[in-house]
Amino acid sequence: MTTVNRYSVPARLIGCTVRVMLHASELVVYDGREEVARHERLIARGATRFELDHYLEALIRKPGALPGATAPPPGPRLPRCL
């Protein structure tokens, strides 16, 4: 999480410390040397950017497994077969 906006990370990293590199138009998240997320930077203060793929692993294993998490905003429809 940054101090102004919130960006998702893969479920396995929720609650962990990661390194964030801010660039002019994007934000890149690293776990050690591994890039684990890349997001377009948000302009509005207090905004949130979710990547649905970050939640799928946890939700497949255990629906409702992310206590205190907010649901991603509505997005494109998922294909019928995953």
Residue frames relative to the residue before (quaternion, step in Angstrom):
aa qw qx qy qz dx dy dz
M 1.0000 0.0000 0.0000 0.0000 0.00 0.00 0.00
T 0.3030 -0.7111 0.5988 0.2095 3.54 -1.06 0.70
T 0.6355 -0.5616 0.3638 0.3852 3.59 -1.21 0.20
V 0.7314 0.4094 -0.2316 0.4938 3.61 1.18 -0.40
N 0.8040 0.1083 -0.0196 0.5844 3.59 0.92 -0.92
R 0.3539 -0.7208 0.5559 0.2149 3.55 -1.32 0.28
Y 0.0729 -0.7830 0.6177 -0.0020 3.54 -1.01 0.95
S 0.4577 -0.6962 0.4778 0.2785 3.59 -0.99 0.77
V 0.1449 -0.7303 0.6588 0.1082 3.51 -1.38 0.44
P 0.6611 -0.4677 0.3612 0.4624 3.63 -1.17 0.24
A 0.6437 -0.5814 0.3459 0.3577 3.57 -1.04 0.86
R 0.6367 0.5535 -0.3403 0.4153 3.60 0.97 -0.73
L 0.7114 0.4458 -0.2529 0.4809 3.60 1.23 -0.40
I 0.3896 0.7138 -0.4978 0.3015 3.60 1.23 0.07
G 0.8062 0.2247 -0.2044 0.5078 3.57 -0.78 1.06
C 0.6099 0.5460 -0.3523 0.4536 3.61 1.26 -0.12
T 0.4742 -0.6288 0.5261 0.3210 3.54 -1.26 0.38
V 0.0294 -0.7832 0.6208 -0.0195 3.56 -0.88 1.01
R 0.4328 -0.6620 0.5379 0.2917 3.55 -1.29 0.27
V 0.1429 -0.7938 0.5896 0.0435 3.56 -0.91 0.98
M 0.1348 -0.7644 0.6272 0.0648 3.54 -0.90 1.00
L 0.1928 -0.7854 0.5817 0.0874 3.57 -0.68 1.11
H 0.0699 -0.7690 0.6352 0.0147 3.52 -0.92 1.00
A 0.7434 -0.4225 0.2714 0.4419 3.58 -1.25 0.19
S 0.8360 0.1674 -0.0659 0.5184 3.60 0.83 -0.90
E 0.7940 0.2163 -0.1367 0.5515 3.60 1.21 -0.07
L 0.2893 -0.7065 0.6219 0.1742 3.49 -1.41 0.29
V 0.1055 -0.7937 0.5980 0.0356 3.60 -0.84 0.98
V 0.1983 -0.7865 0.5806 0.0708 3.56 -0.89 1.05
Y 0.1061 -0.7976 0.5935 0.0196 3.56 -0.94 0.99
D 0.1743 -0.6980 0.6819 0.1317 3.52 -1.24 0.70
G 0.7709 -0.0755 -0.0093 0.6323 3.56 -0.06 1.28
R 0.7777 -0.2713 0.2240 0.5210 3.59 -0.67 -1.09
E 0.5897 0.6013 -0.3526 0.4078 3.57 1.30 -0.19
E 0.3604 -0.6997 0.5730 0.2283 3.57 -0.87 0.97
V 0.1024 -0.8341 0.5418 0.0162 3.57 -0.66 1.11
A 0.7990 0.0316 -0.0255 0.5999 3.60 1.21 -0.29
R 0.0473 -0.7552 0.6534 0.0198 3.51 -1.25 0.63
H 0.0028 0.8111 -0.5823 0.0550 3.56 -0.74 1.09
E 0.4911 -0.5778 0.5502 0.3497 3.52 -1.24 0.51
R 0.4839 -0.6763 0.4634 0.3061 3.60 -0.87 0.88
L 0.3877 -0.7018 0.5546 0.2227 3.50 -1.10 0.81
I 0.3682 -0.7396 0.5249 0.2046 3.54 -1.01 0.81
A 0.6807 0.4807 -0.2865 0.4727 3.59 0.92 -0.91
R 0.4468 -0.6742 0.5198 0.2751 3.58 -1.04 0.78
G 0.8069 0.2635 -0.2060 0.4870 3.56 -1.07 0.78
A 0.4706 0.6801 -0.4352 0.3557 3.61 1.26 0.27
T 0.2520 -0.7525 0.5915 0.1430 3.55 -1.32 0.34
R 0.1286 -0.7715 0.6196 0.0662 3.57 -1.04 0.84
F 0.1115 -0.7963 0.5942 0.0203 3.58 -0.66 1.18
E 0.1499 -0.7239 0.6632 0.1173 3.53 -1.20 0.63
L 0.4437 -0.7359 0.4430 0.2556 3.59 -0.40 1.23
D 0.6101 0.5740 -0.3546 0.4153 3.61 0.98 -0.75
H 0.6107 0.5708 -0.3533 0.4200 3.59 1.09 -0.60
Y 0.7184 0.4434 -0.2400 0.4793 3.59 1.14 -0.56
L 0.5548 0.6723 -0.3859 0.3023 3.60 1.07 -0.67
E 0.6342 0.5487 -0.3432 0.4231 3.61 0.88 -0.88
A 0.7070 0.4471 -0.2665 0.4788 3.59 0.83 -0.95
L 0.6832 0.4969 -0.2988 0.4438 3.57 0.92 -0.81
I 0.6121 0.5308 -0.3520 0.4687 3.59 1.10 -0.57
R 0.6738 0.4910 -0.2928 0.4681 3.59 0.94 -0.88
K 0.8085 -0.0800 0.1168 0.5712 3.55 0.83 -0.98
P 0.3063 -0.7540 0.5493 0.1894 3.61 -0.25 1.18
G 0.7919 0.2397 -0.2113 0.5203 3.59 -0.91 0.91
A 0.4174 0.7568 -0.4252 0.2687 3.60 1.27 0.25
L 0.6797 0.4743 -0.2963 0.4746 3.58 1.19 -0.10
P 0.1235 -0.8268 0.5440 0.0713 3.61 0.31 1.18
G 0.8106 0.2392 -0.1964 0.4971 3.54 -0.94 0.88
A 0.5369 0.6184 -0.4108 0.4007 3.58 1.25 -0.09
T 0.3476 -0.7032 0.5737 0.2357 3.53 -1.16 0.56
A 0.5298 -0.6318 0.4607 0.3284 3.54 -1.10 0.67
P 0.5289 -0.6108 0.4679 0.3582 3.58 -1.06 0.64
P 0.5519 -0.5977 0.4492 0.3692 3.57 -1.10 0.59
P 0.6401 -0.5154 0.3748 0.4292 3.61 -1.14 0.45
G 0.0323 -0.8050 0.5921 -0.0189 3.52 -0.97 0.85
P 0.7722 -0.2835 0.2231 0.5231 3.55 -1.13 -0.50
R 0.5508 -0.6046 0.4574 0.3491 3.57 -1.14 0.59
L 0.4379 -0.6833 0.5210 0.2643 3.53 -1.07 0.80
P 0.5635 -0.5742 0.4508 0.3867 3.57 -1.13 0.50
R 0.6121 -0.5831 0.3865 0.3687 3.60 -1.11 0.59
C 0.7695 0.2308 -0.1548 0.5749 3.61 1.03 -0.63
L 0.1501 -0.7934 0.5879 0.0489 3.54 -0.77 1.10
